[in-house]
Structures are given as structure tokens and as C-alpha cells.
Amino acid sequence: MVSKAALIATGIRDDGVREILGLEIGDSESFAAWEDFFKGLKGRGLKGVLWVISDSHAGLVEAARKPFQGVAWQRCRVHLLRNLLGHTPSRHRAEVAAPAKRIFQAPDLAEARRQLAALVARFETIAPKAVACLEEGFEGTVSVTVLPEKYRRRLRTTNMSERLNEEIRRRERVIRIFPGVASAHRLVGALLVEQHEAWAGQRDLDRDEFHEWFATRHPAGPPSEKVVSLS
């Protein structure tokens, strides 16, 4: 038996509709595997990527920045909070969790930095590893702070992808062992086609509102075929 990884990209277009962007069954989640995957997406016509939302997998982030130069990266806040609390002594986890959540829920970058400074001052001697983890991951978690509040909730975590992965795993566990890569691709691909069709009638962004927001920062004009989230 040989272990394989299913690399999946989902996105939100500038008109607010989610879609499946691609699937590849690879040997691992290495930088090389993600780089080939993203090159394939770009070769098929993916362009105008504004944000990449993922966990802190170094290979994925580095690979995404090569074909999509200038893209903003949003680190999943759920994953960072989990890592942060993992570095916190158990008796202080509740104390650290509350101010950390205030950082993630700050209305703007200035307030997020103020809350970060307060947490660092309070816990740098009590939980130094946790503080170091938060400082290292801070910039990546505040990328979407520039967006209107109602859109941040959609784009600040990888929950959309995690739910999709859970559904795939639920079906995959029934089979357990695939006879080959092609059979795995057929099953996962069929599930993704089904999900893609289910998303067709849903909108996560208001096109006009998003274009108005975008125009205030890019006077040259609104985005064209922009993919807002890639996770």
C-alpha cells in the first residue's frame, strides 16, 4: 500500500460564488507537489488571485506565492489559536485564549496590534513559547482585516475547506484502500463535482459592494475574474 495526498483548491469568485478550482492526487503535501498543483491551476487560466487562505504549511504558502506573485496570505486563525494554546501551560490556557480571541476579532489592524502588545506584556514571562508563536503568526492572521467585517468571517479561516475535507474522508473511510490513483481520483472528483454544483446558487460576496471596496484601493478599476480565496 502507498499513501497519497489529495490536493484540493476551492475559491470564491469576485461575483461571490464559490467553486472547486482543482484536484490532484499527489505523493505528499510537499512544496514540489503544491508548486506543480498551482502551476497547473495557473496554466488552466486561474488569475487575479487576491488571497490565499491556508494553515501555516510552509510548502503550500511558498508554492502559492511563486505563480501568484503579490498575493496576500491569510493564515487560518483556528489553526493558529490551536497552536498557541498547545504552547501554553495548561493552567494558563483559559487566560491566554480570551485575549488571543480579542486580537483575532479586532475591528482594524491598529486595535489588533494594541491587543497583541497587551497580551505580550502580560504573558511573555508566564508563557514565552505561546507569545513567540503568536508573534510569529500575527501578520498572517490579520491580512483580511482590510475587508468589510461580514466578509472577514468567511475568509479568516479554512473552515470551508475543512468541512469539504470531512465529507470526503467520510466517504473515503468506507472504501479504505483504493486499487489505484485513478479510482481515488474518480471518487473524490465525483464528490467535488457534486459540491461544486451545490455551491452554484450561493453567494458569499456582494459583487457591487466588493468592487466598490476594491476601487477605493485600486483606482485603475474593479477586479476582473478575481478569485478572492484559495484554500
DACOR-V301672 format. One record per helix or strand of 3 or more residues. SS is the DSSP state (2 for helix, 1 for strand). FROM is the first residue (numbers start at 0). TO is the last residue. If there is no record, write none. Layout:
# DACOR-V301672
SS|FROM|TO, SS|FROM|TO
This chain:
# DACOR-V301672
1|4|12, 1|17|25, 2|30|42, 1|50|53, 2|57|66, 1|71|74, 2|76|85, 2|89|103, 2|108|122, 2|127|140, 2|142|145, 2|148|154, 2|158|174, 2|180|198, 2|206|216, 1|226|229
